[in-house]
Amino acid sequence: MTIDHKARLASTLAADFGRRSFLKTAAAGAGLLAASTVGMPAFAQGAPKRGGTLKLAWVEAIDTLDPHFTASAGSIKVINNVFNGLLKVAYDGKRVSFLPDLAASWDMPDDKTHVFKLRPGVKFHNGDPCDAAAVKWSLERVKDPAVKSPHGWKFALLDGVDIVDDLTVRMRFSKPYAFLPVSLTGSTGRAGTIVCKRAVEQDPKAYGRMPVGTGPFRLVSWKENNAIELARNPDYFEAGKPYLDSVQILLIKEPSAAVAAMMSGQVDGMSVCPFQFIPQLRKNPNVVVHGQVEGNYAFVGMNNRRAPFDDPNMRRAVAFAIDRQAIVQQSYFGEAIPAYTCISPPMSDFYDPEIAKSGRGQFFDLARAKEYRAKAKVQGEVNPVFIVTDGFTGSGGMGTRNAQLIAPMLAQIGVKPKIELVDRAVWTSRRNAGDFDMYDEAWVADLDPDETIYPEWATGKPWNFVGYSNPAFDEACVAAQTILDPAKRRDLYVKAEDVLMNDAPLAVLAHMKVFKILAKKVQGFEYVPADLLDLHGVWLA
């Protein structure tokens, strides 16, 4: 049963993923959903069978398994099976909703107070109780500035956490908080993922390598560049689950090798798959391809701290010089739609279905690009450093391809990037340090506009690698966090979008399909359009 977290809050947060509305709002991508397996378990046959090892090829980077510190989609997929949040994300094929997880019930005495009753008898993998004290400590860890969690902003309005009794916690906020349901999920939200105090305090740095959660699987080992082993949690609180004895995550950096293993039956699935291999996999009768356009956006970030992109006119010139339809067809093989802003079609309460015709946002207009270029402070040819990696990134492994397509487009306005291909670790280090002029990236697994734009582009926020700052943008985002009325919240995000797209610290590219690949013998998998790979109910036929 969906949690009753006051109708206004539910309607504010629950994104409508209806097939009809999606196809209407994404005419440029008509038919994208038709070839996808969406929403329900694939080819379910009879009662679930217990036992067996699921072998998965993992081509995404896994930086840490401490949920309070990661932004990696590859990490989040593992974390979702090792930990729980107070809430979890569910999908019925039409709508995303928020269901009880560690919370048994949720009450709102007023619009700034949230009371959670916890499930009794839940234990961490080391046997410690997951009670009100554990929840309080975990939530306060995220908020603590000394901890420096990149998810700390999600609890900026949190005044305190009270232990009402052993199984009840009360969260007090200074203002109403519309983003709370997402932040309390144990997957995309991560701030509400409950970690084990004793295990963290024993060795905080090691916790990300040997995490202790409450989830259906516990971590057995993590061998660098080799494999991660998960084993069934015999004390898991969902009766009878998980069905699998173990999960073997094979860390395969080269996507073509992972696809070959999938095609030959050496592995049972892939956590994600680059677009160019999808036609081949769809032809395999023993393989099921899951995927649709999700809450994401690929983009090119531009360093606002130094020339030439400390000039908004130069950035605008880049944004309007990029032919997004060409990017969609040639880089994403038609498995995406052009992006005009960061907010994507699945967020239908906030996405403008007429944005392609409205003149809002960013779009291909070479004449306009040349006008902005003529106004730029730096004239003549410029050669910005464009860092890309050939590993699988959030942009779907298309970083190198995107850069190669974008370079000749920008040459038409006198911007000729120096493309530097580096390995993933170097790329991440340089991005985080601001050692670039341009970089290619994507933000994925977003369920709400707040996580789509605020931590990435608000002043001083943890993933604002380009150094962008505009008080008008910040103020609109912060105001939207504290308003529960959907129409007013939408208006604020429209304002924030318009400021961001006009300032152009980034050039948006595409909203992409995200593919999970499973063998037909893998049963019970429930697709969630939030870049998750939920193995709670999976079994092998």
MARTI-423583 format. One record per residue (C-alpha): x, y, z; chain. Coordinates in steps of 0.5 Angstrom, whole numbers. Example, Ala and Ser with C-alpha at 12.3 -4.5 7.8 and 13.67 -1.06 7.14 Angstrom:
! residues 2
+-------+-------+-------+------+
:     u :     v :     w : sero :
+-------+-------+-------+------+
:    25 :    -9 :    16 :    A :
:    27 :    -2 :    14 :    A :
+-------+-------+-------+------+
END
This chain:
! residues 541
+-------+-------+-------+------+
:     u :     v :     w : sero :
+-------+-------+-------+------+
:     0 :     0 :     0 :    A :
:     3 :     7 :    -2 :    A :
:     4 :    11 :     4 :    A :
:    -1 :    17 :     6 :    A :
:     4 :    22 :     6 :    A :
:    -1 :    28 :     6 :    A :
:    -5 :    28 :    -1 :    A :
:    -1 :    35 :    -3 :    A :
:     6 :    32 :    -2 :    A :
:     4 :    26 :    -5 :    A :
:     2 :    30 :   -11 :    A :
:     8 :    34 :   -11 :    A :
:    13 :    29 :   -11 :    A :
:    10 :    23 :   -15 :    A :
:    12 :    23 :   -22 :    A :
:     7 :    21 :   -28 :    A :
:    10 :    16 :   -33 :    A :
:     4 :    15 :   -37 :    A :
:     5 :    12 :   -43 :    A :
:     0 :    16 :   -47 :    A :
:     3 :    23 :   -43 :    A :
:    10 :    21 :   -45 :    A :
:     9 :    20 :   -52 :    A :
:     5 :    26 :   -53 :    A :
:    10 :    30 :   -49 :    A :
:    16 :    27 :   -53 :    A :
:    14 :    27 :   -60 :    A :
:    21 :    27 :   -63 :    A :
:    22 :    21 :   -59 :    A :
:    15 :    17 :   -61 :    A :
:    16 :    10 :   -61 :    A :
:    22 :    10 :   -56 :    A :
:    17 :     6 :   -51 :    A :
:    15 :     1 :   -56 :    A :
:    21 :    -4 :   -56 :    A :
:    22 :    -3 :   -48 :    A :
:    20 :    -8 :   -43 :    A :
:    17 :    -3 :   -38 :    A :
:    14 :    -4 :   -31 :    A :
:    12 :   -11 :   -30 :    A :
:    17 :   -17 :   -28 :    A :
:    19 :   -20 :   -35 :    A :
:    16 :   -27 :   -37 :    A :
:    15 :   -29 :   -30 :    A :
:    13 :   -37 :   -30 :    A :
:    10 :   -40 :   -23 :    A :
:    13 :   -39 :   -16 :    A :
:    19 :   -36 :   -15 :    A :
:    25 :   -41 :   -14 :    A :
:    30 :   -41 :    -8 :    A :
:    38 :   -41 :    -9 :    A :
:    43 :   -40 :   -15 :    A :
:    48 :   -35 :   -16 :    A :
:    46 :   -29 :   -21 :    A :
:    52 :   -27 :   -25 :    A :
:    52 :   -19 :   -27 :    A :
:    57 :   -16 :   -32 :    A :
:    58 :    -9 :   -29 :    A :
:    61 :    -4 :   -34 :    A :
:    60 :     3 :   -29 :    A :
:    65 :     6 :   -24 :    A :
:    64 :     4 :   -17 :    A :
:    67 :     9 :   -13 :    A :
:    64 :     8 :    -6 :    A :
:    59 :     4 :    -3 :    A :
:    58 :     9 :     3 :    A :
:    51 :    11 :     1 :    A :
:    52 :    18 :     4 :    A :
:    58 :    20 :     0 :    A :
:    57 :    17 :    -7 :    A :
:    54 :    20 :   -14 :    A :
:    56 :    14 :   -18 :    A :
:    50 :    10 :   -22 :    A :
:    54 :     4 :   -21 :    A :
:    55 :     5 :   -14 :    A :
:    48 :     6 :   -13 :    A :
:    45 :     0 :   -16 :    A :
:    50 :    -4 :   -11 :    A :
:    48 :     0 :    -5 :    A :
:    40 :    -1 :    -7 :    A :
:    41 :    -8 :    -5 :    A :
:    46 :    -8 :     1 :    A :
:    42 :    -2 :     5 :    A :
:    35 :     0 :     6 :    A :
:    32 :     7 :     7 :    A :
:    26 :    10 :    11 :    A :
:    22 :     9 :     4 :    A :
:    23 :     6 :    -3 :    A :
:    22 :     8 :   -10 :    A :
:    16 :     3 :   -13 :    A :
:    13 :     3 :   -20 :    A :
:     7 :     0 :   -23 :    A :
:     8 :     2 :   -30 :    A :
:     5 :     8 :   -30 :    A :
:     7 :    12 :   -24 :    A :
:    13 :    13 :   -19 :    A :
:    11 :    12 :   -12 :    A :
:    14 :    12 :    -5 :    A :
:    13 :     6 :    -1 :    A :
:    15 :     4 :     6 :    A :
:    22 :     1 :     7 :    A :
:    25 :     1 :    14 :    A :
:    19 :     5 :    16 :    A :
:    13 :     2 :    17 :    A :
:     8 :     8 :    18 :    A :
:     9 :    15 :    16 :    A :
:     5 :    21 :    20 :    A :
:     5 :    29 :    19 :    A :
:     2 :    32 :    25 :    A :
:     4 :    39 :    21 :    A :
:     7 :    41 :    15 :    A :
:    14 :    41 :    18 :    A :
:    14 :    35 :    23 :    A :
:    15 :    28 :    20 :    A :
:    14 :    22 :    25 :    A :
:    16 :    15 :    23 :    A :
:    14 :     8 :    26 :    A :
:    20 :     3 :    24 :    A :
:    19 :    -4 :    23 :    A :
:    21 :    -8 :    29 :    A :
:    26 :   -13 :    29 :    A :
:    30 :   -11 :    23 :    A :
:    38 :   -12 :    24 :    A :
:    44 :   -10 :    21 :    A :
:    49 :   -15 :    17 :    A :
:    53 :   -15 :    24 :    A :
:    47 :   -16 :    28 :    A :
:    46 :    -9 :    31 :    A :
:    39 :    -7 :    32 :    A :
:    36 :    -2 :    27 :    A :
:    32 :     2 :    32 :    A :
:    30 :     9 :    33 :    A :
:    37 :    11 :    35 :    A :
:    41 :     8 :    29 :    A :
:    36 :    12 :    25 :    A :
:    37 :    18 :    29 :    A :
:    45 :    17 :    28 :    A :
:    45 :    16 :    21 :    A :
:    41 :    22 :    19 :    A :
:    45 :    26 :    23 :    A :
:    51 :    24 :    20 :    A :
:    49 :    26 :    13 :    A :
:    47 :    33 :    16 :    A :
:    53 :    34 :    20 :    A :
:    58 :    39 :    16 :    A :
:    64 :    36 :    19 :    A :
:    62 :    29 :    16 :    A :
:    62 :    33 :     9 :    A :
:    57 :    29 :     6 :    A :
:    55 :    31 :    -1 :    A :
:    48 :    30 :     1 :    A :
:    48 :    34 :     7 :    A :
:    44 :    40 :     3 :    A :
:    38 :    35 :     3 :    A :
:    37 :    36 :    10 :    A :
:    39 :    43 :    10 :    A :
:    32 :    45 :    13 :    A :
:    32 :    39 :    18 :    A :
:    32 :    42 :    25 :    A :
:    33 :    36 :    29 :    A :
:    31 :    28 :    30 :    A :
:    28 :    26 :    36 :    A :
:    27 :    19 :    39 :    A :
:    20 :    18 :    41 :    A :
:    21 :    11 :    43 :    A :
:    25 :     5 :    41 :    A :
:    21 :     4 :    34 :    A :
:    19 :    12 :    33 :    A :
:    23 :    18 :    30 :    A :
:    21 :    25 :    29 :    A :
:    24 :    29 :    24 :    A :
:    23 :    37 :    25 :    A :
:    24 :    42 :    20 :    A :
:    24 :    49 :    20 :    A :
:    20 :    50 :    14 :    A :
:    15 :    45 :     9 :    A :
:    20 :    41 :     5 :    A :
:    17 :    38 :    -1 :    A :
:    23 :    34 :    -3 :    A :
:    23 :    30 :     3 :    A :
:    20 :    23 :     0 :    A :
:    26 :    23 :    -5 :    A :
:    31 :    24 :     0 :    A :
:    29 :    19 :     5 :    A :
:    29 :    13 :    -1 :    A :
:    35 :     8 :     0 :    A :
:    37 :     9 :    -7 :    A :
:    37 :    15 :   -11 :    A :
:    36 :    19 :    -5 :    A :
:    41 :    16 :    -1 :    A :
:    41 :    21 :     5 :    A :
:    35 :    17 :     8 :    A :
:    39 :    11 :     7 :    A :
:    41 :     8 :    14 :    A :
:    48 :     6 :    16 :    A :
:    51 :     2 :    22 :    A :
:    54 :     7 :    27 :    A :
:    58 :     1 :    30 :    A :
:    61 :    -1 :    23 :    A :
:    62 :     7 :    21 :    A :
:    66 :     9 :    27 :    A :
:    70 :     3 :    27 :    A :
:    73 :     5 :    21 :    A :
:    70 :    11 :    17 :    A :
:    75 :    11 :    11 :    A :
:    74 :     3 :    10 :    A :
:    66 :     3 :    11 :    A :
:    65 :     5 :     3 :    A :
:    69 :    -2 :     2 :    A :
:    66 :    -6 :     7 :    A :
:    59 :    -3 :     8 :    A :
:    54 :    -6 :    13 :    A :
:    47 :    -5 :    12 :    A :
:    40 :    -8 :    13 :    A :
:    39 :   -10 :     6 :    A :
:    37 :   -17 :     2 :    A :
:    44 :   -18 :     1 :    A :
:    51 :   -17 :     5 :    A :
:    58 :   -15 :     2 :    A :
:    62 :   -21 :     2 :    A :
:    68 :   -18 :    -2 :    A :
:    71 :   -13 :    -6 :    A :
:    77 :   -15 :   -11 :    A :
:    79 :    -9 :   -14 :    A :
:    78 :    -9 :   -22 :    A :
:    75 :   -16 :   -21 :    A :
:    69 :   -17 :   -17 :    A :
:    64 :   -16 :   -12 :    A :
:    61 :   -22 :    -8 :    A :
:    54 :   -21 :    -5 :    A :
:    51 :   -26 :     0 :    A :
:    44 :   -27 :     2 :    A :
:    42 :   -24 :     8 :    A :
:    38 :   -29 :    12 :    A :
:    35 :   -24 :    17 :    A :
:    32 :   -20 :    12 :    A :
:    26 :   -17 :    14 :    A :
:    22 :   -18 :     8 :    A :
:    19 :   -25 :     9 :    A :
:    22 :   -30 :     4 :    A :
:    27 :   -25 :     1 :    A :
:    31 :   -25 :    -3 :    A :
:    31 :   -32 :    -7 :    A :
:    38 :   -32 :    -9 :    A :
:    44 :   -35 :    -5 :    A :
:    49 :   -30 :    -8 :    A :
:    50 :   -25 :   -13 :    A :
:    57 :   -24 :   -17 :    A :
:    58 :   -17 :   -20 :    A :
:    64 :   -18 :   -25 :    A :
:    67 :   -11 :   -26 :    A :
:    68 :   -11 :   -33 :    A :
:    71 :    -4 :   -36 :    A :
:    70 :    -6 :   -43 :    A :
:    63 :    -6 :   -45 :    A :
:    64 :   -10 :   -52 :    A :
:    67 :   -15 :   -47 :    A :
:    61 :   -15 :   -43 :    A :
:    56 :   -16 :   -49 :    A :
:    60 :   -22 :   -51 :    A :
:    59 :   -25 :   -44 :    A :
:    52 :   -23 :   -45 :    A :
:    51 :   -26 :   -52 :    A :
:    54 :   -33 :   -50 :    A :
:    51 :   -34 :   -43 :    A :
:    57 :   -33 :   -39 :    A :
:    53 :   -28 :   -35 :    A :
:    46 :   -27 :   -33 :    A :
:    46 :   -19 :   -34 :    A :
:    49 :   -13 :   -35 :    A :
:    48 :    -7 :   -30 :    A :
:    47 :    -2 :   -36 :    A :
:    49 :    -2 :   -43 :    A :
:    51 :     3 :   -49 :    A :
:    47 :     4 :   -54 :    A :
:    50 :     2 :   -60 :    A :
:    50 :    -6 :   -57 :    A :
:    42 :    -5 :   -56 :    A :
:    40 :    -8 :   -63 :    A :
:    45 :   -14 :   -63 :    A :
:    42 :   -16 :   -56 :    A :
:    35 :   -15 :   -58 :    A :
:    36 :   -20 :   -63 :    A :
:    38 :   -25 :   -58 :    A :
:    32 :   -30 :   -56 :    A :
:    35 :   -31 :   -49 :    A :
:    36 :   -24 :   -47 :    A :
:    31 :   -19 :   -45 :    A :
:    32 :   -11 :   -46 :    A :
:    29 :    -7 :   -40 :    A :
:    29 :     1 :   -41 :    A :
:    26 :     7 :   -43 :    A :
:    28 :    15 :   -42 :    A :
:    29 :    16 :   -35 :    A :
:    30 :    22 :   -31 :    A :
:    37 :    25 :   -33 :    A :
:    40 :    29 :   -38 :    A :
:    47 :    29 :   -42 :    A :
:    51 :    36 :   -42 :    A :
:    57 :    39 :   -43 :    A :
:    60 :    43 :   -37 :    A :
:    64 :    49 :   -38 :    A :
:    69 :    52 :   -33 :    A :
:    66 :    59 :   -31 :    A :
:    72 :    61 :   -27 :    A :
:    77 :    62 :   -33 :    A :
:    77 :    64 :   -40 :    A :
:    74 :    63 :   -45 :    A :
:    68 :    61 :   -41 :    A :
:    68 :    66 :   -36 :    A :
:    64 :    70 :   -41 :    A :
:    56 :    68 :   -41 :    A :
:    56 :    70 :   -49 :    A :
:    61 :    65 :   -50 :    A :
:    58 :    60 :   -47 :    A :
:    51 :    61 :   -50 :    A :
:    54 :    61 :   -57 :    A :
:    57 :    54 :   -55 :    A :
:    50 :    52 :   -53 :    A :
:    46 :    54 :   -59 :    A :
:    51 :    52 :   -64 :    A :
:    50 :    44 :   -62 :    A :
:    45 :    40 :   -66 :    A :
:    42 :    36 :   -61 :    A :
:    38 :    32 :   -66 :    A :
:    45 :    30 :   -69 :    A :
:    47 :    28 :   -63 :    A :
:    41 :    24 :   -61 :    A :
:    42 :    20 :   -68 :    A :
:    49 :    19 :   -68 :    A :
:    51 :    19 :   -61 :    A :
:    45 :    15 :   -58 :    A :
:    43 :    11 :   -64 :    A :
:    36 :    14 :   -63 :    A :
:    35 :    12 :   -56 :    A :
:    34 :    19 :   -53 :    A :
:    31 :    25 :   -55 :    A :
:    34 :    32 :   -55 :    A :
:    34 :    36 :   -49 :    A :
:    32 :    43 :   -48 :    A :
:    33 :    44 :   -41 :    A :
:    35 :    39 :   -35 :    A :
:    28 :    37 :   -33 :    A :
:    26 :    31 :   -37 :    A :
:    19 :    29 :   -40 :    A :
:    18 :    23 :   -34 :    A :
:    18 :    29 :   -29 :    A :
:    11 :    31 :   -32 :    A :
:     9 :    36 :   -27 :    A :
:    15 :    40 :   -29 :    A :
:    17 :    39 :   -36 :    A :
:    14 :    43 :   -41 :    A :
:    11 :    39 :   -47 :    A :
:    11 :    45 :   -51 :    A :
:    18 :    47 :   -50 :    A :
:    21 :    45 :   -57 :    A :
:    16 :    50 :   -60 :    A :
:    16 :    55 :   -54 :    A :
:    23 :    58 :   -55 :    A :
:    25 :    57 :   -48 :    A :
:    31 :    53 :   -46 :    A :
:    37 :    51 :   -51 :    A :
:    36 :    49 :   -58 :    A :
:    40 :    49 :   -65 :    A :
:    40 :    56 :   -68 :    A :
:    47 :    57 :   -71 :    A :
:    45 :    64 :   -73 :    A :
:    44 :    66 :   -66 :    A :
:    50 :    62 :   -64 :    A :
:    54 :    67 :   -68 :    A :
:    51 :    73 :   -65 :    A :
:    53 :    71 :   -58 :    A :
:    60 :    69 :   -61 :    A :
:    61 :    76 :   -64 :    A :
:    59 :    79 :   -57 :    A :
:    64 :    75 :   -53 :    A :
:    70 :    78 :   -50 :    A :
:    75 :    74 :   -53 :    A :
:    75 :    74 :   -61 :    A :
:    79 :    70 :   -66 :    A :
:    80 :    62 :   -65 :    A :
:    79 :    59 :   -58 :    A :
:    82 :    52 :   -56 :    A :
:    79 :    50 :   -50 :    A :
:    81 :    43 :   -47 :    A :
:    75 :    38 :   -47 :    A :
:    76 :    32 :   -42 :    A :
:    73 :    26 :   -44 :    A :
:    74 :    19 :   -42 :    A :
:    73 :    12 :   -46 :    A :
:    70 :     9 :   -40 :    A :
:    63 :     8 :   -39 :    A :
:    60 :    15 :   -36 :    A :
:    53 :    18 :   -34 :    A :
:    53 :    20 :   -41 :    A :
:    52 :    13 :   -43 :    A :
:    59 :    11 :   -45 :    A :
:    58 :    17 :   -51 :    A :
:    63 :    22 :   -48 :    A :
:    68 :    21 :   -53 :    A :
:    63 :    20 :   -59 :    A :
:    59 :    26 :   -56 :    A :
:    66 :    30 :   -56 :    A :
:    68 :    28 :   -63 :    A :
:    61 :    30 :   -66 :    A :
:    61 :    37 :   -62 :    A :
:    68 :    39 :   -64 :    A :
:    66 :    41 :   -72 :    A :
:    59 :    44 :   -70 :    A :
:    63 :    49 :   -65 :    A :
:    68 :    50 :   -70 :    A :
:    63 :    54 :   -74 :    A :
:    63 :    59 :   -69 :    A :
:    71 :    59 :   -68 :    A :
:    71 :    54 :   -62 :    A :
:    76 :    49 :   -63 :    A :
:    76 :    44 :   -57 :    A :
:    83 :    40 :   -56 :    A :
:    80 :    34 :   -54 :    A :
:    84 :    30 :   -48 :    A :
:    82 :    23 :   -47 :    A :
:    84 :    20 :   -40 :    A :
:    82 :    14 :   -36 :    A :
:    76 :    15 :   -31 :    A :
:    80 :    16 :   -25 :    A :
:    84 :    22 :   -28 :    A :
:    78 :    25 :   -31 :    A :
:    74 :    25 :   -25 :    A :
:    80 :    28 :   -21 :    A :
:    81 :    33 :   -26 :    A :
:    73 :    35 :   -26 :    A :
:    73 :    35 :   -19 :    A :
:    79 :    40 :   -19 :    A :
:    76 :    44 :   -24 :    A :
:    82 :    42 :   -29 :    A :
:    78 :    43 :   -35 :    A :
:    75 :    48 :   -40 :    A :
:    70 :    43 :   -42 :    A :
:    67 :    36 :   -40 :    A :
:    62 :    31 :   -42 :    A :
:    57 :    28 :   -37 :    A :
:    50 :    26 :   -35 :    A :
:    46 :    26 :   -29 :    A :
:    42 :    20 :   -28 :    A :
:    37 :    17 :   -23 :    A :
:    33 :    24 :   -22 :    A :
:    26 :    23 :   -19 :    A :
:    25 :    31 :   -18 :    A :
:    27 :    37 :   -21 :    A :
:    31 :    39 :   -14 :    A :
:    36 :    34 :   -15 :    A :
:    36 :    35 :   -22 :    A :
:    39 :    42 :   -22 :    A :
:    40 :    44 :   -15 :    A :
:    46 :    40 :   -12 :    A :
:    49 :    41 :   -19 :    A :
:    49 :    48 :   -21 :    A :
:    47 :    52 :   -14 :    A :
:    52 :    56 :   -11 :    A :
:    58 :    52 :    -8 :    A :
:    54 :    46 :    -8 :    A :
:    58 :    39 :    -8 :    A :
:    57 :    37 :   -16 :    A :
:    58 :    44 :   -18 :    A :
:    64 :    43 :   -22 :    A :
:    64 :    49 :   -26 :    A :
:    64 :    55 :   -21 :    A :
:    57 :    57 :   -23 :    A :
:    53 :    62 :   -19 :    A :
:    47 :    66 :   -20 :    A :
:    43 :    68 :   -14 :    A :
:    36 :    69 :   -18 :    A :
:    37 :    61 :   -19 :    A :
:    39 :    59 :   -12 :    A :
:    33 :    63 :    -9 :    A :
:    28 :    60 :   -14 :    A :
:    31 :    53 :   -12 :    A :
:    31 :    54 :    -5 :    A :
:    24 :    57 :    -5 :    A :
:    21 :    51 :    -9 :    A :
:    24 :    46 :    -4 :    A :
:    19 :    49 :     1 :    A :
:    13 :    50 :    -3 :    A :
:     8 :    44 :    -3 :    A :
:     3 :    47 :    -8 :    A :
:     5 :    44 :   -15 :    A :
:     3 :    50 :   -19 :    A :
:     7 :    54 :   -15 :    A :
:    13 :    50 :   -15 :    A :
:    13 :    49 :   -22 :    A :
:    13 :    56 :   -23 :    A :
:    19 :    57 :   -19 :    A :
:    23 :    51 :   -23 :    A :
:    21 :    54 :   -30 :    A :
:    24 :    61 :   -27 :    A :
:    30 :    57 :   -25 :    A :
:    31 :    53 :   -31 :    A :
:    30 :    60 :   -35 :    A :
:    36 :    63 :   -31 :    A :
:    40 :    57 :   -32 :    A :
:    39 :    56 :   -39 :    A :
:    40 :    63 :   -41 :    A :
:    47 :    63 :   -36 :    A :
:    49 :    57 :   -40 :    A :
:    54 :    54 :   -35 :    A :
:    52 :    48 :   -39 :    A :
:    50 :    46 :   -46 :    A :
:    44 :    41 :   -45 :    A :
:    45 :    35 :   -50 :    A :
:    40 :    29 :   -49 :    A :
:    35 :    25 :   -45 :    A :
:    37 :    18 :   -45 :    A :
:    34 :    11 :   -45 :    A :
:    38 :     7 :   -39 :    A :
:    38 :     0 :   -41 :    A :
:    39 :    -6 :   -36 :    A :
:    40 :   -13 :   -39 :    A :
:    38 :   -19 :   -36 :    A :
:    37 :   -27 :   -39 :    A :
:    30 :   -29 :   -40 :    A :
:    32 :   -34 :   -34 :    A :
:    32 :   -28 :   -29 :    A :
:    25 :   -28 :   -27 :    A :
:    22 :   -23 :   -22 :    A :
:    25 :   -17 :   -24 :    A :
:    21 :   -10 :   -23 :    A :
:    24 :    -5 :   -27 :    A :
:    24 :     2 :   -24 :    A :
:    25 :     8 :   -29 :    A :
:    31 :    11 :   -24 :    A :
:    37 :     7 :   -26 :    A :
:    36 :     2 :   -21 :    A :
:    37 :    -5 :   -21 :    A :
:    33 :    -8 :   -16 :    A :
:    35 :   -16 :   -14 :    A :
:    30 :   -16 :    -8 :    A :
:    25 :   -21 :   -12 :    A :
:    29 :   -24 :   -17 :    A :
:    30 :   -31 :   -18 :    A :
:    33 :   -36 :   -23 :    A :
:    28 :   -41 :   -27 :    A :
+-------+-------+-------+------+
END
